[in-house]
Amino acid sequence: MGITKEPQTMQETKQEERIVRILSKDIEGRMRIYPGLTKIKGISWSMANAICISLKLDKNRKIGSLTEQEIHKINDFVKNPKLPIFLVNRKFDPETGKDRHLIGSDLDLRHEFDIKKLKKIKSYRGLRHTLGQPVRGQRTKAHFRKNRRKSAGINKKKK
């Protein structure tokens, strides 16, 4: 009928049940390393793949089985990635002029500051953000309508 799994040892069960904290994000121990790293804001699938390859981690291993040293290595690597420029999410930062990779709340703050800067200098993109219109050239005839009713059905007669 179905494929039965081998009974797990008590230690493997405890490792899978634990929650691992990587870069201030709690990740379930049952998840594999490759999809588990993508739960961290700022780490894409390609970045998670690059982390696994460069640190020589098995992608199919469970996150719960990582040791403290491996978690520390992942934290250090993500803070200072030595990867090609196309994997970094902030190329040529306007303030520092360097290529950086932002994660978590830093990424959110930078994004907000960039939008505020566009609004302040009154660029076209900043004006579109201010008006709540699409910024990247989408059409606005049928979509992006404001104050639309959720449902405009036929009203029932009152007795």
C-alpha positions as CSV (number, residue, x, y, z in Angstrom):
1,M,0.0,0.0,0.0
2,G,1.9,3.0,1.3
3,I,5.5,3.5,1.9
4,T,6.3,3.2,5.5
5,K,9.1,5.3,7.1
6,E,11.7,3.8,9.3
7,P,11.0,4.7,13.0
8,Q,13.0,7.8,14.0
9,T,15.2,7.9,16.9
10,M,14.3,10.1,19.8
11,Q,17.2,12.5,19.1
12,E,16.1,13.0,15.4
13,T,12.6,13.8,16.6
14,K,13.8,16.4,19.1
15,Q,16.0,18.0,16.4
16,E,13.1,18.3,14.1
17,E,10.8,19.8,16.8
18,R,13.1,22.5,17.8
19,I,12.9,26.0,16.4
20,V,16.1,27.5,15.0
21,R,16.7,31.3,15.1
22,I,18.7,32.5,12.1
23,L,19.1,36.3,11.6
24,S,16.3,37.1,14.1
25,K,13.8,34.9,12.3
26,D,12.4,31.7,13.8
27,I,12.4,28.7,11.4
28,E,10.8,25.3,12.1
29,G,13.3,22.5,12.5
30,R,11.3,20.2,10.2
31,M,12.0,22.4,7.2
32,R,14.9,21.7,4.9
33,I,17.7,24.2,4.7
34,Y,17.1,25.4,1.1
35,P,13.4,26.4,1.5
36,G,13.9,27.3,5.2
37,L,16.4,30.1,4.4
38,T,13.9,31.7,2.0
39,K,11.7,32.4,5.0
40,I,14.1,35.1,6.0
41,K,13.2,38.4,4.4
42,G,15.8,39.4,1.9
43,I,17.0,35.9,1.0
44,S,15.7,34.6,-2.3
45,W,15.8,31.1,-3.7
46,S,19.0,31.9,-5.6
47,M,20.6,33.4,-2.6
48,A,19.7,30.4,-0.4
49,N,21.2,28.1,-3.1
50,A,24.4,30.2,-3.1
51,I,24.6,30.0,0.7
52,C,24.2,26.2,0.7
53,I,26.9,25.8,-2.1
54,S,29.4,28.2,-0.7
55,L,29.2,26.9,2.9
56,K,29.0,23.2,1.6
57,L,25.7,22.5,3.3
58,D,23.4,19.7,2.1
59,K,20.2,21.4,0.8
60,N,18.0,18.5,1.8
61,R,19.2,18.4,5.4
62,K,16.7,19.5,8.1
63,I,17.3,22.9,9.7
64,G,16.8,21.3,13.1
65,S,19.9,19.2,12.6
66,L,22.2,22.3,12.2
67,T,24.8,22.8,14.9
68,E,25.5,26.1,16.6
69,Q,28.7,26.6,14.5
70,E,26.8,26.1,11.3
71,I,24.1,28.6,12.3
72,H,26.8,31.1,13.2
73,K,28.5,30.5,9.8
74,I,25.3,31.2,8.0
75,N,24.7,34.4,10.0
76,D,28.2,35.6,9.3
77,F,28.0,34.7,5.6
78,V,24.7,36.5,5.0
79,K,25.9,39.7,6.8
80,N,29.0,39.8,4.6
81,P,28.3,37.7,1.4
82,K,31.2,37.0,-0.9
83,L,29.0,36.4,-3.9
84,P,28.6,37.7,-7.5
85,I,27.1,41.2,-7.7
86,F,23.9,40.0,-9.4
87,L,22.8,38.1,-6.2
88,V,23.1,41.2,-4.0
89,N,19.8,43.1,-3.5
90,R,21.3,46.6,-3.2
91,K,23.8,47.3,-5.9
92,F,25.7,50.5,-5.6
93,D,24.1,51.9,-2.5
94,P,23.7,55.7,-3.0
95,E,25.0,56.6,0.4
96,T,28.1,54.4,0.6
97,G,28.7,53.6,-3.1
98,K,29.2,49.9,-2.3
99,D,27.3,46.7,-3.1
100,R,25.4,45.6,0.0
101,H,22.9,42.8,0.8
102,L,20.1,43.9,3.2
103,I,18.0,41.6,5.3
104,G,14.8,41.9,7.4
105,S,13.9,45.2,8.9
106,D,17.0,46.9,7.3
107,L,15.5,46.1,3.9
108,D,12.1,47.5,4.8
109,L,13.6,50.7,6.2
110,R,15.8,51.3,3.2
111,H,12.8,50.7,0.9
112,E,10.8,53.3,2.8
113,F,13.6,55.8,2.8
114,D,14.1,55.4,-1.0
115,I,10.4,56.1,-1.6
116,K,10.5,59.1,0.7
117,K,13.5,60.4,-1.1
118,L,11.7,60.1,-4.5
119,K,8.7,62.0,-3.1
120,K,10.9,64.7,-1.6
121,I,12.7,65.4,-4.9
122,K,9.4,65.2,-6.7
123,S,10.5,62.8,-9.3
124,Y,7.9,61.1,-11.6
125,R,8.1,57.9,-9.6
126,G,7.7,59.9,-6.4
127,L,4.6,61.6,-7.6
128,R,3.1,58.3,-8.7
129,H,3.7,56.9,-5.2
130,T,2.1,60.0,-3.7
131,L,-1.0,59.7,-5.8
132,G,-1.3,55.9,-5.2
133,Q,-1.0,55.2,-9.0
134,P,1.1,52.4,-10.6
135,V,4.7,53.4,-10.8
136,R,6.1,51.1,-13.4
137,G,4.0,52.0,-16.5
138,Q,0.9,49.8,-16.1
139,R,-2.3,50.8,-17.7
140,T,-4.9,52.6,-15.4
141,K,-8.1,52.5,-17.5
142,A,-9.5,49.3,-16.0
143,H,-7.3,48.6,-12.9
144,F,-6.0,50.7,-10.0
145,R,-9.4,52.2,-9.4
146,K,-10.0,53.8,-6.0
147,N,-13.2,53.7,-3.9
148,R,-14.8,50.8,-5.8
149,R,-17.6,49.0,-4.0
150,K,-17.0,45.4,-3.1
151,S,-20.4,44.3,-4.4
152,A,-23.0,46.2,-6.2
153,G,-25.8,43.7,-6.2
154,I,-29.6,44.1,-6.4
155,N,-31.1,45.3,-3.1
156,K,-33.8,43.1,-1.6
157,K,-37.3,44.6,-1.1
158,K,-38.2,45.6,2.4
159,K,-41.5,44.4,3.8
